[in-house]
């Protein structure tokens, strides 16, 4: 058993997506894109964590997985999609080879939703993968200890920081400013998102809101 633990510790050291901060704080954070993950990662660990699923960590760090505090943050799918669309243009300006460059060929958010968002396409890019996929095992069971929400970011972040014993404040990184998402959706767009992200919407208790 001792030999196996030593072997896994060495394995973790070279595991893609594993950072020293996970071991130092005995925690694992799965960074769901456009849910304040960059800000959270830097505040708690001093560096960014990549977008690996909790399932990936469970499969690769089995001896510490159950002992470490596991958490993630989710966001209203309607708001998250709009933020991702706008972020893609900003990212493309800084890094033309970015994997979300394809989004910028759509001149409007409406064109993007109507033409690209469907059940098959969203499986092919980690930015659009349903959020539920980041926090469940192969049987669909949620395998994290705490689920934070973008909508209650400050409150949930401070709970996590206190639990981890990390004296820190939350900054803002990669934030995309926009008006309330309802101003950007037509009934047809709303219907597509409700269908494609139905599991996220029902599991996390989100509903379309107009302001």
matplotlib code that plots the C-alpha trace (Angstrom):
import matplotlib.pyplot as plt

x = [0.0, 2.8, 4.6, 1.4, 0.9, 4.4, 3.9, 0.7, 2.3, 5.0, 2.2, 0.3, 3.4, 3.4, -0.3, -1.8, -4.0, -2.6, -1.1, 0.9, -1.9, -4.2, -1.9, -1.1, -4.8, -6.0, -8.6, -9.5, -11.1, -12.6, -12.6, -15.8, -15.2, -16.8, -17.9, -15.3, -12.8, -9.7, -10.4, -11.1, -8.0, -5.6, -7.1, -6.9, -3.8, -1.9, -2.2, -4.8, -6.2, -7.2, -10.6, -10.4, -13.4, -13.7, -14.1, -10.6, -9.1, -11.0, -9.6, -6.1, -5.7, -7.9, -5.9, -6.5, -9.7, -12.1, -9.9, -9.6, -12.3, -13.7, -15.7, -16.8, -18.8, -21.7, -23.5, -26.8, -26.5, -28.2, -25.8, -22.8, -23.4, -23.6, -20.4, -18.6, -19.6, -18.3, -15.2, -14.3, -13.8, -11.6, -9.6, -9.2, -7.7, -5.1, -4.5, -5.6, -4.9, -7.4, -9.6, -12.7, -11.6, -14.4, -17.0, -15.9, -17.1, -20.6, -21.4, -24.2, -25.0, -28.2, -26.4, -24.2, -27.0, -29.2, -26.4, -24.0, -25.5, -26.9, -26.6, -23.6, -21.6, -21.4, -19.7, -16.8, -15.5, -14.8, -16.2, -19.6, -19.8, -22.7, -21.6, -23.0, -20.2, -17.6, -18.8, -20.2, -18.7, -19.5, -22.8, -24.0, -23.4, -22.3, -18.8, -18.0, -18.5, -19.5, -21.2, -20.8, -22.7, -21.6, -24.7, -23.6, -19.9, -18.6, -20.6, -19.7, -16.0, -15.6, -17.1, -14.6, -11.6, -12.5, -13.0, -9.6, -7.9, -6.7, -6.7, -7.4, -9.7, -11.3, -10.2, -11.7, -10.0, -11.3, -14.6, -16.8, -19.2, -22.7, -26.2, -28.7, -28.7, -32.5, -31.8, -29.8, -32.3, -35.2, -37.9, -36.3, -32.8, -34.2, -36.0, -32.7, -30.7, -33.5, -33.4, -29.7, -28.8, -31.9, -30.0, -27.9, -31.0, -33.0, -30.1, -29.0, -32.4, -32.0, -34.8, -35.0, -35.4, -36.4, -35.3]
y = [0.0, 2.4, 1.7, 2.3, 5.6, 6.7, 5.5, 7.5, 10.7, 10.5, 9.9, 13.0, 15.1, 14.5, 14.2, 16.7, 19.1, 18.4, 21.3, 21.4, 23.5, 20.5, 18.5, 21.5, 22.3, 18.7, 19.9, 19.3, 22.0, 21.3, 24.4, 24.7, 27.3, 30.7, 30.2, 32.4, 29.5, 31.5, 34.0, 31.2, 29.2, 32.1, 33.2, 29.7, 28.2, 31.1, 29.6, 28.5, 25.0, 23.6, 22.3, 18.7, 16.8, 15.5, 12.0, 12.4, 13.2, 10.3, 7.9, 9.1, 9.9, 7.2, 7.0, 10.6, 11.4, 10.5, 12.3, 15.6, 18.3, 18.4, 21.4, 23.2, 26.3, 26.3, 29.1, 29.7, 28.1, 31.0, 33.5, 31.2, 30.8, 34.5, 35.1, 32.4, 33.8, 37.3, 35.9, 34.1, 37.4, 38.8, 35.6, 35.6, 39.1, 38.0, 34.5, 34.0, 30.2, 29.8, 26.8, 29.0, 30.9, 29.2, 31.1, 34.4, 33.5, 34.1, 37.7, 37.5, 35.5, 34.5, 33.1, 31.1, 29.6, 28.7, 27.3, 25.6, 24.8, 21.3, 18.1, 16.8, 19.9, 20.8, 17.4, 18.4, 21.4, 21.7, 25.3, 24.1, 20.7, 20.4, 21.4, 18.2, 16.3, 18.0, 16.8, 13.3, 9.8, 7.4, 6.4, 10.0, 10.3, 13.7, 13.2, 16.6, 17.8, 21.3, 23.0, 26.8, 29.1, 32.0, 33.8, 33.6, 33.7, 35.8, 34.0, 30.5, 31.4, 32.7, 29.4, 27.4, 29.6, 29.3, 25.5, 25.2, 27.6, 29.9, 33.6, 35.2, 37.5, 36.9, 39.0, 39.2, 37.7, 37.0, 38.6, 39.4, 42.3, 42.3, 43.2, 40.7, 37.7, 38.0, 41.0, 38.7, 35.8, 35.3, 32.7, 30.3, 30.7, 30.1, 26.9, 25.5, 26.2, 24.7, 21.5, 21.2, 22.0, 20.5, 18.4, 21.3, 23.4, 20.8, 19.5, 22.9, 24.4, 27.2, 28.8, 31.4, 34.9, 38.2, 41.5]
z = [0.0, 0.9, -2.4, -4.3, -2.6, -3.5, -7.0, -7.4, -5.9, -8.5, -11.1, -9.9, -10.3, -14.0, -14.6, -17.0, -15.2, -11.8, -9.8, -6.6, -5.1, -5.1, -2.8, -0.6, 0.0, -0.3, -2.8, -6.4, -8.5, -11.9, -14.0, -16.0, -18.8, -18.4, -14.8, -13.1, -13.0, -13.9, -11.1, -8.6, -9.6, -9.2, -5.9, -4.3, -6.1, -7.6, -11.1, -13.6, -13.7, -17.0, -18.0, -16.9, -15.7, -12.2, -13.8, -15.3, -11.8, -10.2, -12.8, -12.3, -8.5, -7.0, -3.7, -2.8, -4.6, -1.8, 0.8, -1.1, -1.1, -4.6, -6.0, -9.1, -10.1, -12.6, -14.4, -16.0, -19.5, -21.2, -19.7, -20.1, -23.8, -24.4, -22.4, -24.3, -27.6, -26.7, -25.1, -28.3, -30.1, -27.4, -27.3, -31.1, -31.0, -28.5, -29.8, -33.4, -33.1, -30.2, -30.4, -30.3, -33.4, -35.3, -33.3, -34.7, -38.2, -36.9, -37.2, -34.6, -31.5, -33.1, -36.1, -33.9, -31.8, -34.8, -36.9, -34.5, -31.1, -31.2, -29.3, -31.3, -31.8, -28.1, -27.3, -29.6, -27.7, -24.0, -23.8, -24.9, -23.2, -20.8, -17.3, -15.8, -17.7, -15.7, -12.3, -12.8, -13.2, -16.0, -14.4, -14.2, -10.4, -9.1, -7.6, -6.0, -2.5, -3.1, -6.1, -6.3, -8.6, -10.6, -9.5, -5.8, -6.6, -3.7, -1.0, -2.4, -2.9, 0.6, 1.9, 0.0, 0.9, 4.6, 4.3, 2.6, 5.1, 2.3, 3.3, 0.0, -2.0, -5.3, -8.2, -11.7, -14.6, -18.2, -17.3, -20.2, -19.7, -21.3, -20.6, -19.2, -21.6, -22.3, -24.5, -26.8, -27.2, -29.5, -28.7, -31.2, -29.7, -26.2, -27.4, -28.8, -25.6, -23.5, -25.6, -26.0, -22.3, -20.8, -18.3, -17.0, -16.7, -14.8, -12.6, -11.5, -11.2, -13.8, -15.8, -18.5, -17.0, -18.6, -17.2]

ax = plt.figure().add_subplot(projection="3d")
ax.plot(x, y, z, "-o")
ax.set_aspect("equal")
plt.show()
